[in-house]
Amino acid sequence: MAALLTEGLSAVWWDKRRSLGSLSLSQIRGFILNIPSAVTLGPISLPIHRPHWIAIRPIDGSYYNLDSKLQAPAAIGNEGQLRTFLSGQLSQASCELLLVVERNVEEDGSWLSPS
């Protein structure tokens, strides 16, 4: 999180009980997801899961999964597809979501659409 602060950014924890429809995506610079990830020993997948952090951000109008375990960034798509992707990830019990926003956006709460 210190790296975000040096860039004038903050991380805001997302309460996954809320609707993703209430996110003001235009105010959010990216996302950090903590997801369960299978532990592998060579080609063997063990029945153990560890937390793994992945980043998601918009690039040229499309959202991308920047997971370090992927060989290349994976396109997620538009805002609707992003919400579907995040919803699927958040349905896992041990998944957490952080919103990456500018500090002023964190302070004024504009990452959340007015209801």
Biopython code that builds the backbone (N, CA, C, O; Angstrom):
import numpy as np
from Bio.PDB.StructureBuilder import StructureBuilder

atoms = [
    (1, "MET", "N", (0.816, -1.187, 0.000)),
    (1, "MET", "CA", (0.000, 0.000, 0.000)),
    (1, "MET", "C", (0.861, 1.253, 0.000)),
    (1, "MET", "O", (0.425, 2.315, -0.444)),
    (2, "ALA", "N", (2.083, 1.126, 0.498)),
    (2, "ALA", "CA", (2.990, 2.278, 0.503)),
    (2, "ALA", "C", (3.270, 2.750, -0.920)),
    (2, "ALA", "O", (3.401, 3.950, -1.161)),
    (3, "ALA", "N", (3.361, 1.820, -1.860)),
    (3, "ALA", "CA", (3.604, 2.190, -3.257)),
    (3, "ALA", "C", (2.455, 3.033, -3.804)),
    (3, "ALA", "O", (2.685, 3.968, -4.571)),
    (4, "LEU", "N", (1.234, 2.715, -3.421)),
    (4, "LEU", "CA", (0.087, 3.506, -3.869)),
    (4, "LEU", "C", (0.181, 4.932, -3.333)),
    (4, "LEU", "O", (-0.068, 5.897, -4.056)),
    (5, "LEU", "N", (0.541, 5.051, -2.061)),
    (5, "LEU", "CA", (0.633, 6.375, -1.445)),
    (5, "LEU", "C", (1.659, 7.262, -2.141)),
    (5, "LEU", "O", (1.449, 8.468, -2.274)),
    (6, "THR", "N", (2.768, 6.673, -2.586)),
    (6, "THR", "CA", (3.787, 7.482, -3.271)),
    (6, "THR", "C", (3.278, 8.019, -4.602)),
    (6, "THR", "O", (3.820, 8.990, -5.130)),
    (7, "GLU", "N", (2.233, 7.388, -5.150)),
    (7, "GLU", "CA", (1.648, 7.839, -6.420)),
    (7, "GLU", "C", (0.384, 8.676, -6.215)),
    (7, "GLU", "O", (-0.314, 9.003, -7.174)),
    (8, "GLY", "N", (0.095, 9.022, -4.947)),
    (8, "GLY", "CA", (-1.098, 9.820, -4.657)),
    (8, "GLY", "C", (-2.381, 9.014, -4.700)),
    (8, "GLY", "O", (-3.464, 9.569, -4.886)),
    (9, "LEU", "N", (-2.260, 7.706, -4.529)),
    (9, "LEU", "CA", (-3.416, 6.806, -4.587)),
    (9, "LEU", "C", (-3.679, 6.181, -3.221)),
    (9, "LEU", "O", (-2.816, 6.183, -2.343)),
    (10, "SER", "N", (-4.877, 5.652, -3.064)),
    (10, "SER", "CA", (-5.273, 4.951, -1.843)),
    (10, "SER", "C", (-6.007, 3.674, -2.215)),
    (10, "SER", "O", (-6.519, 3.532, -3.325)),
    (11, "ALA", "N", (-6.047, 2.756, -1.275)),
    (11, "ALA", "CA", (-6.826, 1.518, -1.441)),
    (11, "ALA", "C", (-8.020, 1.587, -0.496)),
    (11, "ALA", "O", (-7.873, 1.865, 0.694)),
    (12, "VAL", "N", (-9.199, 1.329, -1.044)),
    (12, "VAL", "CA", (-10.435, 1.350, -0.266)),
    (12, "VAL", "C", (-10.999, -0.071, -0.250)),
    (12, "VAL", "O", (-11.213, -0.671, -1.303)),
    (13, "TRP", "N", (-11.237, -0.605, 0.948)),
    (13, "TRP", "CA", (-11.808, -1.949, 1.060)),
    (13, "TRP", "C", (-13.261, -1.917, 0.605)),
    (13, "TRP", "O", (-14.021, -1.026, 0.986)),
    (14, "TRP", "N", (-13.643, -2.901, -0.217)),
    (14, "TRP", "CA", (-15.011, -3.004, -0.727)),
    (14, "TRP", "C", (-15.773, -4.036, 0.079)),
    (14, "TRP", "O", (-15.339, -5.182, 0.199)),
    (15, "ASP", "N", (-16.907, -3.634, 0.632)),
    (15, "ASP", "CA", (-17.787, -4.554, 1.361)),
    (15, "ASP", "C", (-18.572, -5.349, 0.328)),
    (15, "ASP", "O", (-19.472, -4.813, -0.319)),
    (16, "LYS", "N", (-18.235, -6.630, 0.170)),
    (16, "LYS", "CA", (-18.837, -7.416, -0.914)),
    (16, "LYS", "C", (-20.316, -7.698, -0.724)),
    (16, "LYS", "O", (-20.937, -8.311, -1.592)),
    (17, "ARG", "N", (-20.894, -7.270, 0.378)),
    (17, "ARG", "CA", (-22.355, -7.388, 0.548)),
    (17, "ARG", "C", (-23.070, -6.310, -0.266)),
    (17, "ARG", "O", (-24.269, -6.414, -0.523)),
    (18, "ARG", "N", (-22.331, -5.277, -0.669)),
    (18, "ARG", "CA", (-22.908, -4.207, -1.498)),
    (18, "ARG", "C", (-23.023, -4.668, -2.945)),
    (18, "ARG", "O", (-22.357, -5.611, -3.372)),
    (19, "SER", "N", (-23.871, -3.990, -3.675)),
    (19, "SER", "CA", (-24.016, -4.254, -5.103)),
    (19, "SER", "C", (-22.861, -3.598, -5.862)),
    (19, "SER", "O", (-22.526, -2.439, -5.617)),
    (20, "LEU", "N", (-22.262, -4.346, -6.777)),
    (20, "LEU", "CA", (-21.203, -3.783, -7.612)),
    (20, "LEU", "C", (-21.728, -2.676, -8.518)),
    (20, "LEU", "O", (-20.955, -1.869, -9.034)),
    (21, "GLY", "N", (-23.034, -2.641, -8.707)),
    (21, "GLY", "CA", (-23.654, -1.595, -9.507)),
    (21, "GLY", "C", (-23.512, -0.217, -8.876)),
    (21, "GLY", "O", (-23.686, 0.795, -9.554)),
    (22, "SER", "N", (-23.196, -0.169, -7.577)),
    (22, "SER", "CA", (-23.056, 1.127, -6.909)),
    (22, "SER", "C", (-21.647, 1.709, -7.019)),
    (22, "SER", "O", (-21.376, 2.786, -6.488)),
    (23, "LEU", "N", (-20.750, 0.997, -7.708)),
    (23, "LEU", "CA", (-19.405, 1.534, -7.929)),
    (23, "LEU", "C", (-19.429, 2.584, -9.037)),
    (23, "LEU", "O", (-20.056, 2.384, -10.077)),
    (24, "SER", "N", (-18.753, 3.688, -8.811)),
    (24, "SER", "CA", (-18.587, 4.704, -9.841)),
    (24, "SER", "C", (-17.263, 4.402, -10.546)),
    (24, "SER", "O", (-16.218, 4.932, -10.171)),
    (25, "LEU", "N", (-17.315, 3.552, -11.562)),
    (25, "LEU", "CA", (-16.104, 3.050, -12.206)),
    (25, "LEU", "C", (-15.228, 4.155, -12.796)),
    (25, "LEU", "O", (-14.012, 3.991, -12.896)),
    (26, "SER", "N", (-15.824, 5.261, -13.181)),
    (26, "SER", "CA", (-15.027, 6.356, -13.745)),
    (26, "SER", "C", (-14.098, 6.978, -12.702)),
    (26, "SER", "O", (-13.129, 7.649, -13.057)),
    (27, "GLN", "N", (-14.387, 6.762, -11.427)),
    (27, "GLN", "CA", (-13.579, 7.321, -10.343)),
    (27, "GLN", "C", (-12.532, 6.325, -9.816)),
    (27, "GLN", "O", (-11.723, 6.673, -8.955)),
    (28, "ILE", "N", (-12.550, 5.098, -10.330)),
    (28, "ILE", "CA", (-11.680, 4.039, -9.816)),
    (28, "ILE", "C", (-10.563, 3.773, -10.812)),
    (28, "ILE", "O", (-10.824, 3.510, -11.986)),
    (29, "ARG", "N", (-9.317, 3.840, -10.350)),
    (29, "ARG", "CA", (-8.149, 3.649, -11.221)),
    (29, "ARG", "C", (-7.838, 2.185, -11.458)),
    (29, "ARG", "O", (-7.229, 1.841, -12.471)),
    (30, "GLY", "N", (-8.248, 1.306, -10.531)),
    (30, "GLY", "CA", (-7.984, -0.116, -10.673)),
    (30, "GLY", "C", (-8.496, -0.876, -9.471)),
    (30, "GLY", "O", (-9.117, -0.305, -8.574)),
    (31, "PHE", "N", (-8.232, -2.163, -9.460)),
    (31, "PHE", "CA", (-8.712, -3.042, -8.401)),
    (31, "PHE", "C", (-7.598, -3.989, -7.983)),
    (31, "PHE", "O", (-6.757, -4.378, -8.794)),
    (32, "ILE", "N", (-7.603, -4.347, -6.724)),
    (32, "ILE", "CA", (-6.713, -5.384, -6.211)),
    (32, "ILE", "C", (-7.609, -6.435, -5.578)),
    (32, "ILE", "O", (-8.379, -6.145, -4.662)),
    (33, "LEU", "N", (-7.498, -7.654, -6.074)),
    (33, "LEU", "CA", (-8.302, -8.765, -5.553)),
    (33, "LEU", "C", (-7.409, -9.741, -4.807)),
    (33, "LEU", "O", (-6.317, -10.074, -5.270)),
    (34, "ASN", "N", (-7.872, -10.196, -3.659)),
    (34, "ASN", "CA", (-7.203, -11.264, -2.943)),
    (34, "ASN", "C", (-8.084, -12.497, -3.145)),
    (34, "ASN", "O", (-9.205, -12.564, -2.641)),
    (35, "ILE", "N", (-7.562, -13.461, -3.883)),
    (35, "ILE", "CA", (-8.349, -14.648, -4.234)),
    (35, "ILE", "C", (-7.655, -15.911, -3.737)),
    (35, "ILE", "O", (-6.433, -15.932, -3.587)),
    (36, "PRO", "N", (-8.432, -16.964, -3.480)),
    (36, "PRO", "CA", (-7.802, -18.238, -3.137)),
    (36, "PRO", "C", (-7.148, -18.841, -4.377)),
    (36, "PRO", "O", (-7.723, -18.825, -5.465)),
    (37, "SER", "N", (-5.959, -19.365, -4.204)),
    (37, "SER", "CA", (-5.221, -19.942, -5.323)),
    (37, "SER", "C", (-4.703, -21.312, -4.921)),
    (37, "SER", "O", (-4.155, -21.483, -3.832)),
    (38, "ALA", "N", (-4.877, -22.283, -5.801)),
    (38, "ALA", "CA", (-4.419, -23.643, -5.520)),
    (38, "ALA", "C", (-2.895, -23.679, -5.443)),
    (38, "ALA", "O", (-2.199, -22.998, -6.196)),
    (39, "VAL", "N", (-2.402, -24.483, -4.524)),
    (39, "VAL", "CA", (-0.963, -24.694, -4.393)),
    (39, "VAL", "C", (-0.586, -25.867, -5.285)),
    (39, "VAL", "O", (-1.222, -26.920, -5.243)),
    (40, "THR", "N", (0.454, -25.675, -6.092)),
    (40, "THR", "CA", (0.897, -26.743, -6.987)),
    (40, "THR", "C", (2.324, -27.148, -6.651)),
    (40, "THR", "O", (3.139, -26.342, -6.203)),
    (41, "LEU", "N", (2.588, -28.401, -6.879)),
    (41, "LEU", "CA", (3.927, -28.953, -6.729)),
    (41, "LEU", "C", (4.268, -29.564, -8.072)),
    (41, "LEU", "O", (3.952, -30.719, -8.358)),
    (42, "GLY", "N", (4.937, -28.736, -8.904)),
    (42, "GLY", "CA", (5.164, -29.169, -10.284)),
    (42, "GLY", "C", (3.828, -29.258, -10.989)),
    (42, "GLY", "O", (3.048, -28.307, -10.946)),
    (43, "PRO", "N", (3.541, -30.384, -11.643)),
    (43, "PRO", "CA", (2.273, -30.533, -12.354)),
    (43, "PRO", "C", (1.112, -30.976, -11.450)),
    (43, "PRO", "O", (-0.018, -31.120, -11.917)),
    (44, "ILE", "N", (1.391, -31.190, -10.168)),
    (44, "ILE", "CA", (0.372, -31.700, -9.238)),
    (44, "ILE", "C", (-0.243, -30.539, -8.454)),
    (44, "ILE", "O", (0.461, -29.741, -7.835)),
    (45, "SER", "N", (-1.574, -30.470, -8.498)),
    (45, "SER", "CA", (-2.299, -29.456, -7.741)),
    (45, "SER", "C", (-2.690, -30.058, -6.391)),
    (45, "SER", "O", (-3.371, -31.082, -6.335)),
    (46, "LEU", "N", (-2.262, -29.423, -5.317)),
    (46, "LEU", "CA", (-2.566, -29.898, -3.973)),
    (46, "LEU", "C", (-3.912, -29.354, -3.513)),
    (46, "LEU", "O", (-4.355, -28.311, -3.994)),
    (47, "PRO", "N", (-4.573, -30.057, -2.576)),
    (47, "PRO", "CA", (-5.881, -29.578, -2.094)),
    (47, "PRO", "C", (-5.744, -28.468, -1.046)),
    (47, "PRO", "O", (-6.479, -28.436, -0.059)),
    (48, "ILE", "N", (-4.808, -27.580, -1.274)),
    (48, "ILE", "CA", (-4.550, -26.462, -0.368)),
    (48, "ILE", "C", (-4.702, -25.169, -1.178)),
    (48, "ILE", "O", (-4.278, -25.091, -2.331)),
    (49, "HIS", "N", (-5.305, -24.174, -0.560)),
    (49, "HIS", "CA", (-5.451, -22.876, -1.215)),
    (49, "HIS", "C", (-4.784, -21.801, -0.374)),
    (49, "HIS", "O", (-4.936, -21.763, 0.847)),
    (50, "ARG", "N", (-4.043, -20.929, -1.045)),
    (50, "ARG", "CA", (-3.385, -19.808, -0.393)),
    (50, "ARG", "C", (-3.914, -18.517, -1.011)),
    (50, "ARG", "O", (-4.358, -18.503, -2.159)),
    (51, "PRO", "N", (-3.862, -17.446, -0.246)),
    (51, "PRO", "CA", (-4.281, -16.159, -0.818)),
    (51, "PRO", "C", (-3.307, -15.713, -1.911)),
    (51, "PRO", "O", (-2.095, -15.894, -1.796)),
    (52, "HIS", "N", (-3.861, -15.131, -2.961)),
    (52, "HIS", "CA", (-3.057, -14.631, -4.073)),
    (52, "HIS", "C", (-3.646, -13.284, -4.490)),
    (52, "HIS", "O", (-4.861, -13.139, -4.628)),
    (53, "TRP", "N", (-2.764, -12.301, -4.687)),
    (53, "TRP", "CA", (-3.198, -10.959, -5.073)),
    (53, "TRP", "C", (-3.130, -10.804, -6.587)),
    (53, "TRP", "O", (-2.140, -11.177, -7.217)),
    (54, "ILE", "N", (-4.199, -10.246, -7.165)),
    (54, "ILE", "CA", (-4.181, -9.915, -8.584)),
    (54, "ILE", "C", (-4.622, -8.458, -8.764)),
    (54, "ILE", "O", (-5.377, -7.924, -7.951)),
    (55, "ALA", "N", (-4.151, -7.840, -9.815)),
    (55, "ALA", "CA", (-4.521, -6.460, -10.125)),
    (55, "ALA", "C", (-5.386, -6.446, -11.381)),
    (55, "ALA", "O", (-5.209, -7.254, -12.293)),
    (56, "ILE", "N", (-6.318, -5.512, -11.400)),
    (56, "ILE", "CA", (-7.184, -5.304, -12.566)),
    (56, "ILE", "C", (-7.192, -3.807, -12.832)),
    (56, "ILE", "O", (-7.345, -3.002, -11.914)),
    (57, "ARG", "N", (-7.028, -3.446, -14.092)),
    (57, "ARG", "CA", (-7.081, -2.023, -14.419)),
    (57, "ARG", "C", (-7.566, -1.812, -15.846)),
    (57, "ARG", "O", (-7.453, -2.695, -16.697)),
    (58, "PRO", "N", (-8.109, -0.621, -16.089)),
    (58, "PRO", "CA", (-8.519, -0.301, -17.450)),
    (58, "PRO", "C", (-7.316, 0.147, -18.283)),
    (58, "PRO", "O", (-6.459, 0.896, -17.814)),
    (59, "ILE", "N", (-7.275, -0.327, -19.521)),
    (59, "ILE", "CA", (-6.251, 0.082, -20.482)),
    (59, "ILE", "C", (-6.974, 0.330, -21.803)),
    (59, "ILE", "O", (-7.586, -0.579, -22.364)),
    (60, "ASP", "N", (-6.903, 1.548, -22.289)),
    (60, "ASP", "CA", (-7.553, 1.931, -23.550)),
    (60, "ASP", "C", (-9.029, 1.540, -23.596)),
    (60, "ASP", "O", (-9.511, 1.034, -24.608)),
    (61, "GLY", "N", (-9.743, 1.778, -22.492)),
    (61, "GLY", "CA", (-11.186, 1.566, -22.471)),
    (61, "GLY", "C", (-11.643, 0.157, -22.183)),
    (61, "GLY", "O", (-12.847, -0.096, -22.159)),
    (62, "SER", "N", (-10.730, -0.771, -21.965)),
    (62, "SER", "CA", (-11.089, -2.153, -21.657)),
    (62, "SER", "C", (-10.371, -2.561, -20.374)),
    (62, "SER", "O", (-9.264, -2.095, -20.105)),
    (63, "TYR", "N", (-10.997, -3.424, -19.590)),
    (63, "TYR", "CA", (-10.403, -3.873, -18.333)),
    (63, "TYR", "C", (-9.587, -5.146, -18.554)),
    (63, "TYR", "O", (-9.963, -6.019, -19.337)),
    (64, "TYR", "N", (-8.454, -5.227, -17.839)),
    (64, "TYR", "CA", (-7.545, -6.363, -17.969)),
    (64, "TYR", "C", (-7.200, -6.960, -16.614)),
    (64, "TYR", "O", (-7.040, -6.239, -15.629)),
    (65, "ASN", "N", (-7.087, -8.279, -16.574)),
    (65, "ASN", "CA", (-6.612, -9.021, -15.422)),
    (65, "ASN", "C", (-5.088, -9.098, -15.552)),
    (65, "ASN", "O", (-4.573, -9.677, -16.509)),
    (66, "LEU", "N", (-4.376, -8.517, -14.592)),
    (66, "LEU", "CA", (-2.919, -8.467, -14.649)),
    (66, "LEU", "C", (-2.291, -9.479, -13.683)),
    (66, "LEU", "O", (-1.219, -9.230, -13.131)),
    (67, "ASP", "N", (-2.947, -10.598, -13.487)),
    (67, "ASP", "CA", (-2.469, -11.656, -12.588)),
    (67, "ASP", "C", (-1.072, -12.110, -13.008)),
    (67, "ASP", "O", (-0.846, -12.451, -14.169)),
    (68, "SER", "N", (-0.143, -12.114, -12.062)),
    (68, "SER", "CA", (1.235, -12.518, -12.357)),
    (68, "SER", "C", (1.352, -13.996, -12.725)),
    (68, "SER", "O", (2.372, -14.416, -13.272)),
    (69, "LYS", "N", (0.330, -14.779, -12.435)),
    (69, "LYS", "CA", (0.373, -16.201, -12.792)),
    (69, "LYS", "C", (-0.025, -16.446, -14.254)),
    (69, "LYS", "O", (0.121, -17.556, -14.764)),
    (70, "LEU", "N", (-0.518, -15.419, -14.908)),
    (70, "LEU", "CA", (-0.867, -15.534, -16.327)),
    (70, "LEU", "C", (0.362, -15.237, -17.175)),
    (70, "LEU", "O", (1.250, -14.496, -16.753)),
    (71, "GLN", "N", (0.412, -15.810, -18.357)),
    (71, "GLN", "CA", (1.543, -15.548, -19.254)),
    (71, "GLN", "C", (1.491, -14.143, -19.845)),
    (71, "GLN", "O", (2.518, -13.573, -20.213)),
    (72, "ALA", "N", (0.291, -13.599, -19.931)),
    (72, "ALA", "CA", (0.092, -12.250, -20.473)),
    (72, "ALA", "C", (-1.184, -11.682, -19.848)),
    (72, "ALA", "O", (-2.024, -12.442, -19.366)),
    (73, "PRO", "N", (-1.338, -10.353, -19.853)),
    (73, "PRO", "CA", (-2.600, -9.787, -19.349)),
    (73, "PRO", "C", (-3.790, -10.399, -20.084)),
    (73, "PRO", "O", (-3.742, -10.628, -21.293)),
    (74, "ALA", "N", (-4.855, -10.656, -19.333)),
    (74, "ALA", "CA", (-6.062, -11.252, -19.916)),
    (74, "ALA", "C", (-7.165, -10.202, -19.981)),
    (74, "ALA", "O", (-7.494, -9.571, -18.977)),
    (75, "ALA", "N", (-7.726, -10.023, -21.159)),
    (75, "ALA", "CA", (-8.816, -9.059, -21.336)),
    (75, "ALA", "C", (-10.054, -9.533, -20.583)),
    (75, "ALA", "O", (-10.456, -10.692, -20.684)),
    (76, "ILE", "N", (-10.644, -8.620, -19.833)),
    (76, "ILE", "CA", (-11.917, -8.894, -19.159)),
    (76, "ILE", "C", (-13.040, -8.306, -19.995)),
    (76, "ILE", "O", (-14.070, -8.945, -20.211)),
    (77, "GLY", "N", (-12.831, -7.068, -20.469)),
    (77, "GLY", "CA", (-13.820, -6.445, -21.347)),
    (77, "GLY", "C", (-14.309, -5.112, -20.827)),
    (77, "GLY", "O", (-13.575, -4.376, -20.167)),
    (78, "ASN", "N", (-15.554, -4.814, -21.132)),
    (78, "ASN", "CA", (-16.140, -3.515, -20.792)),
    (78, "ASN", "C", (-16.605, -3.488, -19.330)),
    (78, "ASN", "O", (-16.356, -4.426, -18.573)),
    (79, "GLU", "N", (-17.278, -2.408, -18.949)),
    (79, "GLU", "CA", (-17.710, -2.250, -17.556)),
    (79, "GLU", "C", (-18.675, -3.350, -17.115)),
    (79, "GLU", "O", (-18.574, -3.842, -15.992)),
    (80, "GLY", "N", (-19.590, -3.734, -17.967)),
    (80, "GLY", "CA", (-20.527, -4.808, -17.623)),
    (80, "GLY", "C", (-19.804, -6.126, -17.412)),
    (80, "GLY", "O", (-20.096, -6.858, -16.466)),
    (81, "GLN", "N", (-18.869, -6.425, -18.285)),
    (81, "GLN", "CA", (-18.093, -7.656, -18.155)),
    (81, "GLN", "C", (-17.202, -7.614, -16.914)),
    (81, "GLN", "O", (-16.992, -8.640, -16.268)),
    (82, "LEU", "N", (-16.677, -6.439, -16.578)),
    (82, "LEU", "CA", (-15.893, -6.293, -15.357)),
    (82, "LEU", "C", (-16.750, -6.600, -14.135)),
    (82, "LEU", "O", (-16.330, -7.344, -13.249)),
    (83, "ARG", "N", (-17.946, -6.030, -14.087)),
    (83, "ARG", "CA", (-18.836, -6.279, -12.939)),
    (83, "ARG", "C", (-19.169, -7.771, -12.819)),
    (83, "ARG", "O", (-19.228, -8.309, -11.714)),
    (84, "THR", "N", (-19.386, -8.429, -13.951)),
    (84, "THR", "CA", (-19.655, -9.875, -13.941)),
    (84, "THR", "C", (-18.440, -10.638, -13.427)),
    (84, "THR", "O", (-18.582, -11.550, -12.613)),
    (85, "PHE", "N", (-17.250, -10.275, -13.892)),
    (85, "PHE", "CA", (-16.016, -10.916, -13.449)),
    (85, "PHE", "C", (-15.834, -10.740, -11.940)),
    (85, "PHE", "O", (-15.568, -11.706, -11.225)),
    (86, "LEU", "N", (-15.980, -9.501, -11.462)),
    (86, "LEU", "CA", (-15.811, -9.236, -10.033)),
    (86, "LEU", "C", (-16.853, -9.977, -9.200)),
    (86, "LEU", "O", (-16.540, -10.500, -8.130)),
    (87, "SER", "N", (-18.070, -10.019, -9.683)),
    (87, "SER", "CA", (-19.133, -10.733, -8.970)),
    (87, "SER", "C", (-18.785, -12.213, -8.813)),
    (87, "SER", "O", (-18.981, -12.794, -7.746)),
    (88, "GLY", "N", (-18.273, -12.811, -9.876)),
    (88, "GLY", "CA", (-17.873, -14.220, -9.818)),
    (88, "GLY", "C", (-16.749, -14.447, -8.824)),
    (88, "GLY", "O", (-16.762, -15.428, -8.081)),
    (89, "GLN", "N", (-15.779, -13.546, -8.808)),
    (89, "GLN", "CA", (-14.668, -13.676, -7.868)),
    (89, "GLN", "C", (-15.144, -13.487, -6.430)),
    (89, "GLN", "O", (-14.756, -14.240, -5.537)),
    (90, "LEU", "N", (-15.983, -12.483, -6.212)),
    (90, "LEU", "CA", (-16.445, -12.173, -4.858)),
    (90, "LEU", "C", (-17.402, -13.213, -4.297)),
    (90, "LEU", "O", (-17.673, -13.221, -3.097)),
    (91, "SER", "N", (-17.917, -14.090, -5.151)),
    (91, "SER", "CA", (-18.808, -15.147, -4.660)),
    (91, "SER", "C", (-18.032, -16.204, -3.871)),
    (91, "SER", "O", (-18.628, -17.004, -3.151)),
    (92, "GLN", "N", (-16.705, -16.207, -4.006)),
    (92, "GLN", "CA", (-15.869, -17.107, -3.228)),
    (92, "GLN", "C", (-15.759, -16.548, -1.807)),
    (92, "GLN", "O", (-15.527, -15.353, -1.621)),
    (93, "ALA", "N", (-15.925, -17.398, -0.831)),
    (93, "ALA", "CA", (-15.965, -16.953, 0.564)),
    (93, "ALA", "C", (-14.730, -16.172, 0.988)),
    (93, "ALA", "O", (-14.846, -15.202, 1.737)),
    (94, "SER", "N", (-13.576, -16.566, 0.535)),
    (94, "SER", "CA", (-12.350, -15.937, 1.039)),
    (94, "SER", "C", (-11.772, -14.875, 0.103)),
    (94, "SER", "O", (-10.585, -14.562, 0.194)),
    (95, "CYS", "N", (-12.571, -14.325, -0.777)),
    (95, "CYS", "CA", (-12.109, -13.298, -1.716)),
    (95, "CYS", "C", (-12.384, -11.909, -1.140)),
    (95, "CYS", "O", (-13.449, -11.658, -0.575)),
    (96, "GLU", "N", (-11.413, -11.018, -1.290)),
    (96, "GLU", "CA", (-11.563, -9.631, -0.852)),
    (96, "GLU", "C", (-11.202, -8.707, -2.006)),
    (96, "GLU", "O", (-10.393, -9.058, -2.864)),
    (97, "LEU", "N", (-11.807, -7.522, -2.020)),
    (97, "LEU", "CA", (-11.598, -6.560, -3.091)),
    (97, "LEU", "C", (-11.187, -5.209, -2.512)),
    (97, "LEU", "O", (-11.794, -4.707, -1.566)),
    (98, "LEU", "N", (-10.151, -4.640, -3.097)),
    (98, "LEU", "CA", (-9.725, -3.279, -2.775)),
    (98, "LEU", "C", (-9.866, -2.426, -4.034)),
    (98, "LEU", "O", (-9.533, -2.868, -5.133)),
    (99, "LEU", "N", (-10.356, -1.216, -3.864)),
    (99, "LEU", "CA", (-10.481, -0.268, -4.965)),
    (99, "LEU", "C", (-9.272, 0.658, -4.921)),
    (99, "LEU", "O", (-8.923, 1.163, -3.854)),
    (100, "VAL", "N", (-8.639, 0.884, -6.042)),
    (100, "VAL", "CA", (-7.507, 1.815, -6.114)),
    (100, "VAL", "C", (-8.043, 3.136, -6.667)),
    (100, "VAL", "O", (-8.512, 3.215, -7.802)),
    (101, "VAL", "N", (-7.959, 4.162, -5.832)),
    (101, "VAL", "CA", (-8.509, 5.471, -6.186)),
    (101, "VAL", "C", (-7.509, 6.569, -5.820)),
    (101, "VAL", "O", (-6.589, 6.352, -5.032)),
    (102, "GLU", "N", (-7.704, 7.740, -6.402)),
    (102, "GLU", "CA", (-6.909, 8.891, -6.003)),
    (102, "GLU", "C", (-7.325, 9.282, -4.584)),
    (102, "GLU", "O", (-8.458, 9.036, -4.172)),
    (103, "ARG", "N", (-6.413, 9.885, -3.853)),
    (103, "ARG", "CA", (-6.687, 10.213, -2.443)),
    (103, "ARG", "C", (-7.910, 11.104, -2.266)),
    (103, "ARG", "O", (-8.701, 10.899, -1.345)),
    (104, "ASN", "N", (-8.068, 12.093, -3.143)),
    (104, "ASN", "CA", (-9.239, 12.971, -3.011)),
    (104, "ASN", "C", (-10.538, 12.206, -3.248)),
    (104, "ASN", "O", (-11.566, 12.536, -2.657)),
    (105, "VAL", "N", (-10.500, 11.189, -4.106)),
    (105, "VAL", "CA", (-11.685, 10.360, -4.364)),
    (105, "VAL", "C", (-12.009, 9.530, -3.123)),
    (105, "VAL", "O", (-13.176, 9.344, -2.779)),
    (106, "GLU", "N", (-10.977, 9.038, -2.461)),
    (106, "GLU", "CA", (-11.198, 8.307, -1.208)),
    (106, "GLU", "C", (-11.835, 9.230, -0.171)),
    (106, "GLU", "O", (-12.802, 8.860, 0.494)),
    (107, "GLU", "N", (-11.282, 10.428, -0.043)),
    (107, "GLU", "CA", (-11.746, 11.359, 0.977)),
    (107, "GLU", "C", (-13.186, 11.796, 0.772)),
    (107, "GLU", "O", (-13.948, 11.895, 1.734)),
    (108, "ASP", "N", (-13.572, 12.061, -0.491)),
    (108, "ASP", "CA", (-14.941, 12.534, -0.715)),
    (108, "ASP", "C", (-15.933, 11.402, -1.010)),
    (108, "ASP", "O", (-17.131, 11.645, -1.157)),
    (109, "GLY", "N", (-15.429, 10.163, -1.097)),
    (109, "GLY", "CA", (-16.322, 9.016, -1.291)),
    (109, "GLY", "C", (-16.930, 8.940, -2.683)),
    (109, "GLY", "O", (-17.925, 8.244, -2.885)),
    (110, "SER", "N", (-16.346, 9.646, -3.647)),
    (110, "SER", "CA", (-16.951, 9.656, -4.985)),
    (110, "SER", "C", (-16.743, 8.371, -5.772)),
    (110, "SER", "O", (-17.197, 8.277, -6.913)),
    (111, "TRP", "N", (-16.063, 7.366, -5.193)),
    (111, "TRP", "CA", (-15.938, 6.050, -5.809)),
    (111, "TRP", "C", (-17.262, 5.298, -5.735)),
    (111, "TRP", "O", (-17.448, 4.273, -6.392)),
    (112, "LEU", "N", (-18.167, 5.819, -4.933)),
    (112, "LEU", "CA", (-19.487, 5.213, -4.755)),
    (112, "LEU", "C", (-20.522, 6.074, -5.448)),
    (112, "LEU", "O", (-20.616, 7.271, -5.179)),
    (113, "SER", "N", (-21.303, 5.476, -6.341)),
    (113, "SER", "CA", (-22.356, 6.231, -7.037)),
    (113, "SER", "C", (-23.416, 6.674, -6.047)),
    (113, "SER", "O", (-23.755, 5.926, -5.130)),
    (114, "PRO", "N", (-23.946, 7.883, -6.216)),
    (114, "PRO", "CA", (-25.034, 8.310, -5.324)),
    (114, "PRO", "C", (-26.263, 7.421, -5.523)),
    (114, "PRO", "O", (-26.627, 7.095, -6.653)),
    (115, "SER", "N", (-26.892, 7.036, -4.420)),
    (115, "SER", "CA", (-28.070, 6.144, -4.548)),
    (115, "SER", "C", (-29.336, 6.877, -4.816)),
    (115, "SER", "O", (-30.392, 6.258, -4.945)),
]
sb = StructureBuilder()
sb.init_structure("model")
sb.init_model(0)
sb.init_chain("A")
sb.init_seg("    ")
for serial, (resi, resn, name, xyz) in enumerate(atoms, 1):
    if name == "N":
        sb.init_residue(resn, " ", resi, " ")
    sb.init_atom(name, np.array(xyz, "f"), 0.0, 1.0, " ", f" {name:<3s}", serial, name[0])
structure = sb.get_structure()
